[in-house]
């Protein structure tokens, strides 16, 4: 985000109003690329389901997130990840029975 900078002159005895329109843009995101052994697992990111099954890629806001990866017949895997803005995070998970 680029900082806003400007100058103005305030004169004594006059009421001056300065309006600054701060347009908040889209939050910075990164790509999470998840592969599992075996493939075909489902993913929850911060408790919300991700469409499709592994291997898959999806976008998340930059920051820390909790992934829960599940596959029938295997133990769920819980993993905390740190998503970098405009980056791609590779997550490789070997599921165990």
N, C-alpha and C positions, 0 to 999 in steps of 0.2 A: 504494500500500500504506500503510495506517495504522500508525504505530508503536505498539507495545505499551508501556504505562507503568503501573506500580503501585508501592506501597511496602509494606515489611514491617519488623518489628522483630526484630532478632537479639539474643538475650540471651547474655551472657558465660557460657561453660561449657556451653552447650547446642548440640547439633548441629542445624542447621536445614537442611532440604531445600526448595528452591524448584523446582517443576516448571512449565515453560512449554511449552505445546503450540503449536508453530509450524506452522500449516497453510499449506503453500505452495500458493497458488492457481494457476490457469491462467496461463501467460505472457501478457503483453499482446500483442495482435495488431493488425494494420491490414489494410486491403483494398488489393490491387493490381489496378488496372483497366488491362488491356493491349489496345490497338488497333493493328493493323498495316495497312499498305498494301503488298501486297494482303492481304485477310483470309484466314483459314484456316491460319495458322502454328501451330506447336506450341511449347511453352515448357518449359524446364528451369529450376527454381528451386533453386540450390545443388546442381545435379546430379540433382535428383529431378523426374520428369515431372509436369506439371500436367495434369489431365484436361481434355479438350476442346480446341478450337482458337479462335484469336482471331476476333472480339473476345471476351474473357473476363475474369472477375473472380475472384480467389481471395484467401484469407487467409494471411498470413505473420506470424511472430513479429516484434515490433518489433526494429529493428536493420538492419544492412547485409546485403544479399543480392546474389548474382550471378544474373542472368537470362540464359539463352541462348535466343534466338528463332530458329527454323528454318522454312523453307518450301521445298518442292521447286522447284529451278530458281533459287533465290536464295542469296546469301551469308548464313551465320548471323550474327546480331548478338548481341554480348556486351555487357551493360550492368549496371553496379553501381547498385543503388537503395538508398535509406534509407527504411525503413518506419517510420512514426510510430504509436505506440500509439493505437488508436481513430480513426485517420485513414484517408483514402483517397488513394492515390497514383495519379495518371494517368500512364501510360506510352504514348507514341505513337511508333511505329517505322515508318519508310519503308524497306522492304526494297529492296536493289539486286541486280541480276543479276551 
